[in-house]
Amino acid sequence: MNKVLVTGGTGYIGSHTVVELINAGYETVIVDNLSNSELFILDRIEQITGVKPKFYQIDLCEREKVVELFKAEGNIDAVIHFAAFKAVGESVKEPLKYFRNNNLSLINLLEVMSEVNVNNVVFSSSATVYGQPDVLPATESTPFQKALSAYGSTKQMGEEMLEKVSAATAIKSIALRYFNPVGAHKSALIGELPVGIPNNLMPFVTQTGIGKREQLTIFGADYSTPDGTCIRDYIHVVDLAKAHVKACERLLQGKAEESYEVFNLGTGKGTTVLEIVNAFEKVTGQTLKYKIGERRVGDVESLYAETKLANNKLGWKAELGLDEMLSSAWAWEVKLHEGIVNA
C-alpha cells in the first residue's frame, strides 16, 4: 500500500482528497497547522471512510518539524501539497504574509523531500497563475500574465520552483491548476468551512441562504460579460479530489512524460456570478438577498479552462454538474447550521 502525505489535509480540498485517496486504497498521513481548518474533520473523514488518518499538527514553515515528520513516517511514497494561505483579497493587503508562508513552506518541503529521497509531489496550484488571459479558454500553455494578487504570485513562484527543482533533482512533480472548487461531499459531513468572513463566493451564497449573512455582495456588475458579473469555471470539489488520486497514480506508476507536468482542472464552462445566484435559488428553493458592490481588487473579469490535456493524459474528467455543486454545498450548510442550533 502506497503512503501519501497530504499537507493541509484537514482543509476544504485536502479533506475531500484524503477521502478519495483512502477509497482508492492509499495510506494517508495528514499534516496541518489548523490555521484554516478544524480538528473534527478527522472524525468526519473516519465516518465517511472507516479510516482515521494519522495526523500531525505542524507548521511547514518550521523546517526542523518537517524533518522530524519525514523521519517519523519513514516510507512516504508521494506528497500532495495543499497547505497555503489562499484569500486573494487578504493577500493584496498583506503580501509579505503570503510570500513568507506559501513560499517558505514549499521550500522546506522540497528540501527535506530531497534529503530523505521522497521523489513524487503533486502541487496545489491555481488558475490565478493566468491572470486575465488575452484568449479564452485558458490552456496549460497560456502565458502567465502579471499576477493581480500576492496569492497569485506565490502560485506562479511555486510552479517555477517545482519546474526548476524537478529539472535538477530526482523529484517528479505535477502542478494541478484549479479553477473554482465548490460543493461538498454527498454525505454532508465535510465541506468548505471558512474561518470568519468567507473569501469565496459559494460559502457566502450558502451562508446568506441560511440567514447567517444578511445579504450577498456581488463585486462589480459592469464587466464585459453577458450580465455584467464575473465569469468563472466552477468545479465540484469531489471531482477535483479525484484528479489528485489520478496525479498520484501517474507519478507512482512512472507514467509522467516529463519531470514536471501541469494540468488544468475545471469543467471548461464559464458561469457568471448572477447565474450562480439564480441557479442556487432554483436548486434550493431559497431566495437570496444580494446587492451590487464595487469591483474587488485582484479579481479578473473572465476565466475558464480548456481541459483536454487532463482528460486525455491524466485520464480525468469533471463529472458533476452545477446542480450537484449547489445542492451539496447547501446540504453541508444546512448540516452545519443544525449542528450549531442543536449544540
N, C-alpha and C positions, 0 to 999 in steps of 0.2 A: 504494500500500500504506500503510495507516494504521500509525502508530508508537505503541506503548503503553509507557509507563514503568511498571514493576512494582516497587514498593518492598517490601523483604522477599521478593524473588523467588527466593532460594535456600532459603527456609524450606519448611515442610511444604505448606501450602496454596498458597503462592506458586509453588513449583516445578511443581506439577501444573497450575496455571493458565497458567504460561508455556508448557507443553507444548500445552495446548488452544488457546491464542492462536496459536502457531506453526502448529498443524494447521489452524486456521481462516484462515490467510493473513496474519496480522498480523506486522509487525516488532516485536520486543520488545527493550527495554533494561531491565536489572536494576540496582537499587541496593540494597545490603545491607551492614550493618556486620559481618556474620558473628558476631554475639553469640550466636545460637542456631541456627546452620546451618554447613554445611561447603562449602568451595570446590569439592570434587569433584563436587558436584551439577550444576555447569555442564557437565561432561563427560558426566554421565548424561543431561542434557537433550539434548545433542547426539547421544548414542547412540540415543535414542528418536526424535528428530525429524529428524536430519541437519543441524540448525542449532545453532550455538553462539551464544547471545545475547551482545550487548555487555554488559560488567559493570563497575560502579563500586563500589568498597568505600568507602562514605561513611556517616557517622552523620548522619541528618537533623536532629539537634539542633544541628549546626554550620551555621548559616544560610548563611555565605559559601560553603560547599561545595555547598549546594543551588543557590545562584545560579550557581556555576561549571558544575554539571551541566547545568542547563537551557540555559545559553549554549552549552555544548559540543555539545549534541544538536540545538538549534535547533527543528526542526519536530515537536514532540511533540503528538499529537492527543488523547491521553487518559492519565490516570494511574489505576492501581489501587493503593490504599494498604493494604498488609498490615502494614508494619513497626510493631511494637509489642511490648512485654513482655506476656505472656499467662498467667502462672501465678497462678491465683486465690489459692492458699494463700500464696504469697510476697507477693502484693500486700496481703494483710491484715497481714503482718508489716512490710512496707517500703512503706507507701503513698506516701511522697514520691518514691521511685524511680520509681513508676508514673505519678504525676501529672506529673512533670517530663518523662520520656521520651515517654510516649504523647501528651500534650497539646502539648508544645513542638514535637515533630516534625510534627504536623498543622498547627500554626500556621505554622511555617516553610514548609511545603509550599504551603499555601493562599496565603500572602503572595506567594511567588515565582511561583506559577502566575498570580496576578492581574497581577503586574508584566510577565510575558512573554506574556500573553494565551493561556494554555492553559486551556481552559474546561470540561473534562469530567473528573470524578473519580468513581471507584467506591470506596466505603469499606468496609473490613472491619469490620463491627460484630458483634454477638453477642446471642444470646438472653438473656444475663445482664442486658441492659437491663431486662428484665421483672421481675427479682427472682422472688418467688413469686407468680404471678398468683392473683387470687381465683377466676377462672374459666378453665378449660382446654377446648380448646386455645387457645394464645395467638395472637391475630390482630395485624396491624400497628397496629390502633387500641387494643389492650390498654394500659391506663395503666401507666406505669413505676411500679414500687414502689421504695422506698429501696434502693439497691444494697447488697448484703451484702459487697462487697469493693471495694478501690480499683480493681481491674481493671474491674469492672462500672461504677464511677463514671466512669472515663475513656472508656468506650464511650458512656455517656449524654451526657457532655460533648462527645465528638466529634460525635455526631449533632446536638446543639444548635448547635455551631459551624457545621456544614455547612448546616443549615437557615437560620440567620441570614445566613451569607455568601452562600448561593445566592439569598436574597431581595434582597440589597443589591448584588450584583455580576453579572457575566456568567457566572460559574461555575455549571454544572449538575451536580448530584450525585445519586448513588444509593447508599443505605446498604443493605448486604446483612446481614441478621441471621442469622448461622449458629447452628444448633443444635449437634450434636456430631459433628464430622467424624472419620471413622475410615477405615481401609483404606489401600490403596496402588495405584500404577499396575500394570496387569496384567503389565508386563514385570518387576516386582520390582526395577527399577533406581532408583526413588525411592519414598520413603515417609516416615513420621513418624520423626524422628531426634532424640529428646530429649537434651539435654545433662545429664549426671548422672542423678539420680533422676527418673523421669517424674512429671509432674503430672496427666496424663490417664490414663484407665482402660485404653485399648487397648494402649499400649506396655507397661504394667505386666503386663497379661494375657499378651502375647506373650513378654515377657522372662522371666516366670515359667514359661511353657510350654517355653522353650528351655533353662531352667536357669540363666539369668543372675541371676535373683532367687529367693530361697529360697521365698517364698510371697507371695501377693497379700493385701493388706489391704482388706477391704470396709468402708468408713467408715459404720457405722451399719446395723443391721438391725431397727430399731424404728420406722421411719416408717410412716405410714398408707397403705401400698401393699400389693398382693396378697401379696408375700413379705417385706415389711419393708424392702426396699432401695430406693434412689432410682430414679426413673424419668427417662429421658432419651430424646430423639429423635435417634437415630444416623443419620448420612447419609454415604454414600460420598464420599470426597474428590474423586473424578473427577467425580461429579455436581455437586458444589459448584463445582469449577473451571469446568465448562461454563456454569454460571449467570453467572460473571463475563464470559464471552465474550458472552452474551446481553445483559448490562447495558451492556457497551461498545457493542455494536451499537445498542442503544436510544438511547444518548446521541449517538453519531456520526451516526445516521440521523435525528436530530431527532424521535424518536417519544415522548420523555418528555412526559407531560401536565402536569407541574409542574416547577419549577426544582429541587425536592428531592423525591425519592421513596424509599420504603423497601419492602423485600420480605423476608419470612421465607423461609429456605432450610432445609427439613427434609423428612421423609417424611410427617409427620402421624401417626406411630405412636410411642407410648411403649414403651420396653423397660426392664425393671429390670436392675440390676447382676447379680443372680443369673441372670437369663435370658441375659445375655451370656456368663457363665461356662459355663452349660450348653450353649449353642449353640456356643461355641468348642470345647468338648470333643467335641461331636458332629461338627462340621465337620472338625476336625483329627485326631481320634483321640488327642489328648493329654489327660492327667489334670492338672488344676490344683490345686495346694495353695493353700488360702486360709484366712484367719481373719477373724472379725468384730471390727472395732475400734470405737473411739468415733466418734461423728459428727464430721465435719470442719467447722471454722468456714468460713462462706461458701457452703456447699452448700445448695441449695434441695431440697425434697422431690420435686417432680414438675414437669416442664416438657416440653411437646411442642407442635408447631406446627400452625397452620392455614395451608395453603399455596395456597389458591385464588387469591390475588392474583398470586403468582409464576407459577402455572400459566396463568392467563388473560391477564395483561397482559405479563409478561416472556416468555411462551412457553416456559417451562421447567418440567420435572417430574423429580423423582428417579426413576431407572430401575433402579438396582442395589439388590438386597436385602441382608439381614443376612448371608446365607451368603457372598455376594461380598465384603462388607466384611471378614468374619472370615478367609476363605481368602486374600485378597490381603494382609491385614496379616500373616498367618502366613508367607506366601511371602517377603515382604520381610524379616521377622525371620530366617528360615532363611538367606536370601541374605547378610544382614549377618553372621550367625554363621559362615557358611562363609568369608567374607572375612577375619574375624578369625583363624579357625583356620588358614587357609592362608597368612596373611601372613608 
